[in-house]
């Protein structure tokens, strides 16, 4: 695990993205953190501790973890092998048989599957809250509740939760709050500054930004990270030094990438919202989004994730998807290229049709990850695809 340096805390986001965590190459003077590929290190070594990749303490791992901590404004961070590794490590660190977890109902499908199938198998009870009202979440908390797990904007319907209010609710009851900040990114939202205890990321997405890496991250304060570190070291979801290098390289351009993502996302959402062949658009930057007011208070910008319902049946929606040229039909999100998918076939495929229906996820719902291409070309692409709707 690694801690954010005090020197950079007062600096701008782009400065932190470029410089935080960098390890000087003392041999050649190279400006990039060297890749340390060894799995065997001398004992005793110059770092004064046993160095081993599973312990998250090789310099390449520490460099990228420190950068993430600096971007989220956290005391300490860890990088792991996937977003789900980050999420499951947090649950394993703080939950035991007989404990209870409260989750919002609208979550990424992988998280939903973990909480619905795996946590009960480990003896951990779960309660799902179907609304965005903090009072409903407070009513779900009980004496055995250990974690309140949240995701905002949510996947795929972009629902918004009031993080500051929920943090107050949980703190009064002695419950830890965990937020998946993947969609928002540290550029647009910093849950720790709003009182949240732990932030998790699928770094596969925007942090890396180039669709060539699978990784996850956890950011929190030092005392909580000690518990999480023990679980990560025991279960071993470590990130290879080569992947750490790719992640650090990607994060150096996070701020500039997100400026274009934010601009494109807002333009595409407005375009679809006014399109005659679109029934509904889900994007928190739209004034008609039910969570827009809260999003405007806790987010700096609204990101590039959105979903929409074409005004057609499921079969025609499939034709719309097939006609897209620049929006590639693919899983994942957050890369520089634009992607489109049906959540019912991808992120939420593990759920039953009844579960998806309860969440409001139809078979024709299309989720877009808007890339950094010229927005005019993306709008033209969507328009010609939507022309399939007669």
C-alpha positions as CSV (number, residue, x, y, z in Angstrom):
1,X,0.0,0.0,0.0
2,X,1.1,3.6,-0.5
3,X,0.3,6.9,0.9
4,X,-0.2,10.3,-0.9
5,X,2.7,12.7,-0.4
6,X,2.0,16.0,1.4
7,X,4.1,17.9,-1.1
8,X,1.5,17.5,-3.9
9,X,-1.7,17.7,-1.9
10,X,-2.1,21.4,-2.7
11,X,-1.3,21.1,-6.4
12,X,-3.7,21.0,-9.3
13,X,-5.2,17.8,-10.5
14,X,-3.2,17.6,-13.7
15,X,0.0,18.2,-11.8
16,X,-0.8,15.4,-9.4
17,X,-1.8,13.1,-12.3
18,X,1.6,13.6,-13.9
19,X,3.9,13.8,-10.9
20,X,2.4,12.0,-7.9
21,X,4.1,8.7,-7.1
22,X,6.8,8.8,-9.8
23,X,9.9,6.9,-8.9
24,X,13.2,8.4,-10.2
25,X,15.3,6.1,-12.4
26,X,18.6,6.8,-10.7
27,X,20.6,4.6,-13.1
28,X,19.7,6.5,-16.3
29,X,17.8,9.5,-15.3
30,X,14.7,8.4,-17.1
31,X,11.5,10.4,-16.3
32,X,9.2,7.4,-16.1
33,X,8.9,5.0,-13.2
34,X,11.0,1.9,-14.0
35,X,9.4,-1.5,-14.4
36,X,10.6,-3.8,-11.6
37,X,9.8,-7.3,-12.9
38,X,11.5,-9.4,-10.3
39,X,9.6,-11.8,-8.1
40,X,12.6,-12.5,-5.9
41,X,14.4,-9.7,-3.9
42,X,17.4,-9.8,-1.6
43,X,16.9,-10.2,2.1
44,X,17.8,-7.9,3.8
45,X,17.2,-5.4,1.0
46,X,17.8,-1.7,0.7
47,X,14.2,-0.8,1.3
48,X,14.3,-2.3,4.8
49,X,11.5,-4.8,4.4
50,X,10.8,-8.0,2.6
51,X,9.8,-7.0,-0.9
52,X,7.4,-9.3,-2.8
53,X,4.7,-8.5,-5.4
54,X,1.9,-10.1,-3.4
55,X,2.8,-7.7,-0.6
56,X,2.0,-4.7,-2.9
57,X,5.4,-3.2,-2.1
58,X,7.6,-3.3,-5.2
59,X,8.3,0.3,-6.4
60,X,6.2,0.0,-9.5
61,X,3.2,-0.9,-7.5
62,X,3.8,1.8,-4.9
63,X,4.2,4.5,-7.5
64,X,0.8,3.9,-9.1
65,X,-0.9,3.5,-5.8
66,X,0.5,6.8,-4.6
67,X,-0.8,8.5,-7.7
68,X,-4.3,7.1,-7.2
69,X,-4.3,8.2,-3.5
70,X,-3.2,11.7,-4.6
71,X,-6.0,12.0,-7.2
72,X,-8.7,10.8,-4.9
73,X,-7.5,12.9,-1.9
74,X,-7.0,9.8,0.2
75,X,-4.3,8.8,2.7
76,X,-3.6,5.4,1.3
77,X,-4.3,3.3,-1.8
78,X,-3.8,-0.2,-3.1
79,X,-3.9,-1.5,-6.7
80,X,-5.2,-5.0,-7.4
81,X,-6.0,-7.2,-10.4
82,X,-9.5,-6.0,-11.2
83,X,-12.3,-3.8,-10.0
84,X,-14.1,-6.9,-8.6
85,X,-10.9,-7.8,-6.7
86,X,-11.0,-4.3,-5.1
87,X,-14.7,-4.7,-4.2
88,X,-14.5,-8.2,-2.8
89,X,-11.3,-7.4,-0.8
90,X,-13.2,-4.6,1.0
91,X,-16.1,-7.0,1.9
92,X,-13.7,-9.6,3.1
93,X,-11.8,-7.2,5.2
94,X,-14.8,-5.9,7.2
95,X,-17.5,-8.6,7.1
96,X,-17.7,-11.8,9.0
97,X,-20.5,-14.5,9.3
98,X,-23.5,-12.9,11.0
99,X,-22.8,-9.4,9.7
100,X,-25.1,-7.4,7.5
101,X,-24.5,-5.2,4.4
102,X,-26.8,-2.6,2.9
103,X,-26.6,-1.9,-0.8
104,X,-28.4,0.2,-3.2
105,X,-30.4,-1.9,-5.6
106,X,-28.9,-0.2,-8.7
107,X,-25.4,-1.6,-9.1
108,X,-23.0,-2.9,-11.6
109,X,-24.0,-6.5,-12.4
110,X,-20.8,-8.0,-11.2
111,X,-21.2,-6.3,-7.8
112,X,-24.8,-7.4,-7.7
113,X,-23.8,-11.0,-8.4
114,X,-21.1,-10.9,-5.7
115,X,-23.5,-9.5,-3.0
116,X,-26.5,-11.6,-4.0
117,X,-24.7,-14.9,-4.4
118,X,-21.4,-14.9,-2.6
119,X,-21.9,-12.8,0.5
120,X,-24.8,-15.0,1.8
121,X,-22.7,-18.1,1.1
122,X,-20.1,-16.6,3.5
123,X,-22.8,-15.9,6.1
124,X,-23.2,-12.2,5.4
125,X,-26.8,-11.0,5.1
126,X,-27.7,-8.3,2.6
127,X,-30.5,-5.7,2.3
128,X,-31.2,-3.9,-1.0
129,X,-32.6,-0.3,-1.0
130,X,-34.5,0.5,-4.2
131,X,-34.7,4.3,-3.7
132,X,-32.3,7.2,-3.6
133,X,-33.7,8.6,-0.3
134,X,-31.2,8.7,2.5
135,X,-34.0,8.0,5.0
136,X,-34.7,4.7,3.3
137,X,-31.0,3.7,3.6
138,X,-31.0,4.6,7.3
139,X,-34.1,2.5,7.9
140,X,-32.3,-0.5,6.4
141,X,-29.3,-0.2,8.8
142,X,-29.3,-2.5,11.8
143,X,-27.1,-3.4,14.7
144,X,-25.1,-6.0,12.6
145,X,-24.6,-3.7,9.6
146,X,-21.0,-3.2,8.8
147,X,-21.0,-1.7,5.3
148,X,-23.2,0.7,3.3
149,X,-22.3,0.1,-0.3
150,X,-23.0,2.7,-3.0
151,X,-22.4,3.5,-6.6
152,X,-23.1,6.9,-8.2
153,X,-23.7,7.5,-11.0
154,X,-25.0,4.0,-11.1
155,X,-24.6,1.4,-13.9
156,X,-26.5,1.5,-16.2
157,X,-29.3,4.0,-15.4
158,X,-27.1,6.8,-14.0
159,X,-29.0,7.1,-10.8
160,X,-27.6,9.7,-8.3
161,X,-27.2,9.4,-4.6
162,X,-26.5,12.2,-2.1
163,X,-23.1,11.0,-0.8
164,X,-22.7,13.6,1.9
165,X,-26.1,12.9,3.4
166,X,-25.5,9.1,3.3
167,X,-22.1,9.5,4.8
168,X,-23.7,11.4,7.8
169,X,-26.4,8.7,8.1
170,X,-23.8,5.9,8.2
171,X,-21.4,7.7,10.5
172,X,-24.2,8.2,13.1
173,X,-24.7,4.4,13.1
174,X,-21.0,3.4,13.1
175,X,-21.3,1.9,9.6
176,X,-18.5,2.1,6.9
177,X,-19.4,3.7,3.6
178,X,-18.0,2.4,0.3
179,X,-18.5,4.1,-3.0
180,X,-17.7,2.8,-6.5
181,X,-16.4,5.9,-8.2
182,X,-15.6,4.3,-11.6
183,X,-18.1,6.2,-13.7
184,X,-17.4,9.6,-12.2
185,X,-13.6,9.3,-11.9
186,X,-11.5,11.3,-9.5
187,X,-11.7,14.2,-12.0
188,X,-15.5,14.6,-11.6
189,X,-16.2,13.4,-8.0
190,X,-14.2,12.8,-4.8
191,X,-16.4,10.8,-2.4
192,X,-13.8,10.9,0.4
193,X,-14.1,14.7,0.5
194,X,-17.9,14.2,1.0
195,X,-17.4,12.0,4.1
196,X,-17.2,8.5,2.5
197,X,-14.8,6.1,4.1
198,X,-13.6,3.9,1.2
199,X,-13.5,4.5,-2.6
200,X,-13.1,1.6,-5.1
201,X,-12.4,1.8,-8.8
202,X,-12.4,-0.5,-11.8
203,X,-9.1,1.0,-13.0
204,X,-9.7,-1.0,-16.2
205,X,-12.0,1.9,-17.2
206,X,-11.2,5.6,-17.1
207,X,-8.1,5.5,-14.9
208,X,-6.2,3.5,-17.5
209,X,-8.3,4.8,-20.4
210,X,-7.0,2.7,-23.3
211,X,-8.9,-0.6,-23.1
212,X,-5.7,-2.6,-22.7
213,X,-5.6,-3.4,-19.0
214,X,-7.6,-5.1,-16.3
215,X,-7.1,-3.6,-12.8
216,X,-8.7,-2.2,-9.7
217,X,-8.0,0.3,-6.9
218,X,-8.9,1.0,-3.3
219,X,-8.5,4.3,-1.6
220,X,-9.1,5.1,2.0
221,X,-7.5,6.3,5.3
222,X,-4.5,4.5,6.8
223,X,-6.3,2.7,9.6
224,X,-8.9,1.1,7.3
225,X,-6.2,0.3,4.7
226,X,-4.3,-1.9,7.3
227,X,-7.3,-4.2,7.4
228,X,-7.7,-4.3,3.6
229,X,-4.0,-4.8,3.1
230,X,-4.1,-8.0,5.2
231,X,-6.8,-9.4,3.0
232,X,-5.1,-8.5,-0.2
233,X,-1.8,-9.9,0.9
234,X,-3.6,-13.1,2.0
235,X,-5.7,-13.7,-1.1
236,X,-3.2,-12.4,-3.5
237,X,-5.0,-10.3,-6.2
238,X,-1.8,-8.4,-7.0
239,X,-1.2,-6.4,-10.1
240,X,1.8,-7.2,-12.2
241,X,4.6,-4.6,-12.6
242,X,3.9,-4.4,-16.4
243,X,0.2,-3.6,-15.7
244,X,1.2,-1.1,-13.1
245,X,3.3,0.6,-15.7
246,X,0.4,0.8,-18.1
247,X,-1.9,2.1,-15.4
248,X,0.5,4.8,-14.4
249,X,1.0,5.9,-18.0
250,X,-2.8,6.1,-18.5
251,X,-3.4,8.1,-15.4
252,X,-1.0,10.8,-16.4
253,X,-3.4,11.9,-19.1
254,X,-6.6,11.3,-17.1
255,X,-7.4,15.0,-16.7
256,X,-7.0,15.9,-20.3
257,X,-8.9,12.8,-21.4
258,X,-11.8,13.6,-19.1
259,X,-12.1,17.1,-20.4
260,X,-13.0,15.7,-23.8
261,X,-15.0,12.8,-22.4
262,X,-17.1,15.3,-20.3
263,X,-17.6,17.6,-23.3
264,X,-18.6,14.8,-25.6
265,X,-20.8,13.1,-23.1
266,X,-22.8,16.2,-22.5
267,X,-23.2,16.9,-26.3
268,X,-24.3,13.3,-27.1
269,X,-26.8,13.3,-24.2
270,X,-28.4,16.5,-25.4
271,X,-28.5,15.2,-29.0
272,X,-30.2,12.0,-28.0
273,X,-32.6,13.8,-25.6
274,X,-33.9,15.8,-28.5
275,X,-34.0,13.0,-31.0
276,X,-37.4,11.9,-32.3
277,X,-36.5,8.3,-32.3
278,X,-35.3,8.1,-28.7
279,X,-37.8,7.5,-25.9
280,X,-35.6,8.2,-22.8
281,X,-32.1,9.3,-22.0
282,X,-30.4,8.7,-18.7
283,X,-27.6,11.2,-18.0
284,X,-27.2,13.2,-14.8
285,X,-26.1,16.3,-16.8
286,X,-29.5,16.7,-18.3
287,X,-31.8,19.1,-16.4
288,X,-34.7,16.6,-16.7
289,X,-32.7,13.9,-14.9
290,X,-34.2,13.3,-11.5
291,X,-30.8,13.4,-9.8
292,X,-29.5,16.4,-11.7
293,X,-29.6,18.8,-8.7
294,X,-27.6,16.5,-6.4
295,X,-25.2,15.6,-9.2
296,X,-24.5,19.3,-9.8
297,X,-23.6,19.8,-6.1
298,X,-21.3,16.9,-5.7
299,X,-19.8,16.5,-9.2
300,X,-17.6,18.9,-11.2
301,X,-18.8,17.5,-14.5
302,X,-21.1,14.7,-15.5
303,X,-18.9,12.3,-17.3
304,X,-19.3,10.3,-20.6
305,X,-21.5,7.4,-19.5
306,X,-25.1,7.4,-20.5
307,X,-27.9,5.1,-21.5
308,X,-31.0,5.5,-23.6
309,X,-34.1,3.7,-24.7
310,X,-34.7,3.8,-28.5
311,X,-38.3,4.2,-29.4
312,X,-38.7,0.7,-30.8
313,X,-38.9,-2.9,-29.9
314,X,-36.0,-5.1,-28.9
315,X,-35.4,-6.5,-32.4
316,X,-35.2,-3.1,-33.9
317,X,-32.9,-1.9,-31.1
318,X,-30.6,-4.8,-32.2
319,X,-30.6,-3.4,-35.7
320,X,-29.7,0.1,-34.4
321,X,-26.7,-1.5,-32.6
322,X,-25.6,-3.3,-35.7
323,X,-25.7,-0.1,-37.8
324,X,-23.3,1.8,-35.5
325,X,-19.9,2.4,-37.0
326,X,-17.9,4.5,-34.5
327,X,-19.6,3.2,-31.4
328,X,-18.2,-0.3,-31.2
329,X,-20.4,-3.1,-29.8
330,X,-18.2,-4.2,-26.9
331,X,-18.1,-4.8,-23.2
332,X,-16.3,-2.5,-20.8
333,X,-16.1,1.3,-20.9
334,X,-14.0,4.3,-20.2
335,X,-11.5,4.1,-23.1
336,X,-10.7,6.7,-25.7
337,X,-12.9,4.9,-28.2
338,X,-16.7,5.0,-28.1
339,X,-18.5,1.8,-27.1
340,X,-22.1,0.6,-27.0
341,X,-23.7,-2.4,-25.4
342,X,-27.0,-3.8,-24.2
343,X,-26.6,-4.1,-20.4
344,X,-29.1,-7.0,-20.5
345,X,-26.5,-8.9,-22.6
346,X,-23.3,-7.8,-20.9
347,X,-22.9,-6.2,-17.4
348,X,-26.2,-7.4,-16.1
349,X,-26.4,-10.7,-18.0
350,X,-25.8,-12.7,-14.7
351,X,-29.1,-11.4,-13.4
352,X,-32.4,-13.1,-14.2
353,X,-34.9,-11.4,-16.5
354,X,-37.1,-10.7,-13.5
355,X,-34.2,-9.1,-11.6
356,X,-33.3,-6.9,-14.6
357,X,-37.0,-5.9,-14.9
358,X,-37.1,-4.9,-11.3
359,X,-34.1,-2.7,-11.8
360,X,-35.6,-1.0,-14.9
361,X,-33.2,-2.5,-17.3
362,X,-35.0,-3.5,-20.5
363,X,-33.7,-5.7,-23.3
364,X,-33.6,-2.7,-25.6
365,X,-31.7,-0.3,-23.2
366,X,-28.4,0.8,-24.9
367,X,-25.5,2.0,-22.8
368,X,-22.9,4.3,-24.3
369,X,-19.4,4.9,-23.3
370,X,-18.7,8.1,-25.2
371,X,-15.1,8.4,-26.3
372,X,-12.9,11.3,-27.3
373,X,-13.6,11.3,-31.0
374,X,-15.1,14.4,-32.7
375,X,-18.6,14.7,-31.3
376,X,-20.1,15.7,-34.6
377,X,-19.0,12.3,-36.1
378,X,-20.5,10.5,-33.1
379,X,-23.8,12.3,-33.4
380,X,-23.9,11.5,-37.1
381,X,-23.2,7.9,-36.4
382,X,-26.0,7.7,-33.9
383,X,-28.4,9.5,-36.2
384,X,-27.8,7.1,-39.1
385,X,-28.2,4.1,-36.8
386,X,-31.4,5.4,-35.3
387,X,-32.8,5.8,-38.8
388,X,-33.4,2.0,-38.7
389,X,-36.5,2.9,-36.5
390,X,-39.2,3.3,-39.0
